[in-house]
Structures are given as structure tokens and as C-alpha cells.
Amino acid sequence: MKVLLIEDDCAYASVLARRLSKHQLQVEHCETNSEALLMVRNFLPEVVLLDMYLAGDSGLPLISPIKHLLPNCRIILLTGYASIATAVEAIKLGADDYLAKPIDTETLLKTLKVTVKTAVNEQISIPDKLSAEQAEWEHIQQVLKANKGNISAAARHLSMHRRTLQRKLKKRPSFHQKS
């Protein structure tokens, strides 16, 4: 699978590209809006991982031209500034998925719908879609992990009140509960 990574943070892009290459994905990287459209034409990716903010510019204006050039290309927006408003805007523009950075390899591969090898080299298939509740729960867990379990810091990062986050954590969604 060909993946174009449009990311202005070269160190992050390098790490992400290496992680994806280990799973037999062909990854190319570019840093700016103008480079991105040229790479889309030349590389013809099946998936574009698009950073929300590129060197002070928004990555959102790239979604429509990429979809116009490659209608079957999946666009996954990556952002360190996740919000419901930007997620809705990105989806309306044609993005297929919206993920918060930092992203772990397993979650990214699930989103890319790539088969992941387990520790014992068995192949497991990854589910296609998460429900809205599952996606929210996963996002909260990523932010908590990034903030080393600090609920106050995670709540600030999520732009929600600390008590609201605590209530969400207490109401663990039913898909995680054991029967």
C-alpha cells in the first residue's frame, strides 16, 4: 500500500514512516501544501496521512484537491489539536478519518485497515470501523496516556472540565465491559 505522509515535523514524520515501513507499506513524505499536491500527482498514494497544521498553514484546504485528483484515495487527518469542530469540518471536506497525535502504531494500522502480526506471528484482522463512543474512548485514552495519567492535564488538552472527564472515565462504554 502506498502512503503519503504530509507532515511538517520531520522528526515525527521520520519515526512514523519507519513504523509504517516495518509493516510493508511504501511511505513517502513531504512538508508543505505545495509539495503535497505535486507528490499526490507523482506518487499516486492509496492513503494520505495529512497533518492538520503545516508550518502555520491549515492542511484542510488540501483535502478537496486531493480527493479531486484521486477520488479513491483515503485521507486520514492527523492533529495534535483535536476538536469536534475540526473533525466535523474535515469530514465534510472529504476526509475519511480523523486521529489525534501522538498515535500508536496499532491504532494507525487499524485505521489503515492493515493486517497486524501478533507476537507469535499469527495474523489477526483489524475491525473496519469504530463507533463514535469507541472513537471518543480511544481518543481519551490516548490523551490520558500522553499526559501520563494526569486527569487535569488531559482535561485541559481535551478542552473539557476535569469533572466531565472523570464522569466519562467512570462511565466506561459498554463495548469494554465484560459479559
Secondary structure in CASP SS format (residue, H / E / C, confidence):
PFRMAT SS
TARGET T0000
AUTHOR 0000-0000-0000
METHOD secondary structure of the structure
MODEL  1
M C 1.00
K E 1.00
V E 1.00
L E 1.00
L E 1.00
I E 1.00
E C 1.00
D C 1.00
D C 1.00
C H 1.00
A H 1.00
Y H 1.00
A H 1.00
S H 1.00
V H 1.00
L H 1.00
A H 1.00
R H 1.00
R H 1.00
L H 1.00
S H 1.00
K C 1.00
H C 1.00
Q C 1.00
L C 1.00
Q E 1.00
V E 1.00
E E 1.00
H E 1.00
C E 1.00
E C 1.00
T C 1.00
N H 1.00
S H 1.00
E H 1.00
A H 1.00
L H 1.00
L H 1.00
M H 1.00
V H 1.00
R H 1.00
N H 1.00
F H 1.00
L C 1.00
P C 1.00
E C 1.00
V E 1.00
V E 1.00
L E 1.00
L E 1.00
D E 1.00
M C 1.00
Y E 1.00
L E 1.00
A C 1.00
G C 1.00
D E 1.00
S E 1.00
G C 1.00
L H 1.00
P H 1.00
L H 1.00
I H 1.00
S H 1.00
P H 1.00
I H 1.00
K H 1.00
H H 1.00
L H 1.00
L C 1.00
P C 1.00
N C 1.00
C C 1.00
R E 1.00
I E 1.00
I E 1.00
L E 1.00
L E 1.00
T E 1.00
G C 1.00
Y C 1.00
A C 1.00
S C 1.00
I H 1.00
A H 1.00
T H 1.00
A H 1.00
V H 1.00
E H 1.00
A H 1.00
I H 1.00
K H 1.00
L H 1.00
G C 1.00
A C 1.00
D C 1.00
D E 1.00
Y E 1.00
L E 1.00
A E 1.00
K C 1.00
P C 1.00
I C 1.00
D C 1.00
T H 1.00
E H 1.00
T H 1.00
L H 1.00
L H 1.00
K H 1.00
T H 1.00
L H 1.00
K C 1.00
V C 1.00
T C 1.00
V E 1.00
K E 1.00
T C 1.00
A C 1.00
V C 1.00
N C 1.00
E C 1.00
Q E 1.00
I E 1.00
S C 1.00
I C 1.00
P C 1.00
D C 1.00
K C 1.00
L C 1.00
S C 1.00
A H 1.00
E H 1.00
Q H 1.00
A H 1.00
E H 1.00
W H 1.00
E H 1.00
H H 1.00
I H 1.00
Q H 1.00
Q H 1.00
V H 1.00
L H 1.00
K H 1.00
A H 1.00
N C 1.00
K C 1.00
G C 1.00
N C 1.00
I H 1.00
S H 1.00
A H 1.00
A H 1.00
A H 1.00
R H 1.00
H H 1.00
L H 1.00
S C 1.00
M C 1.00
H C 1.00
R H 1.00
R H 1.00
T H 1.00
L H 1.00
Q H 1.00
R H 1.00
K H 1.00
L H 1.00
K H 1.00
K C 1.00
R C 1.00
P C 1.00
S H 1.00
F H 1.00
H H 1.00
Q C 1.00
K C 1.00
S C 1.00
END
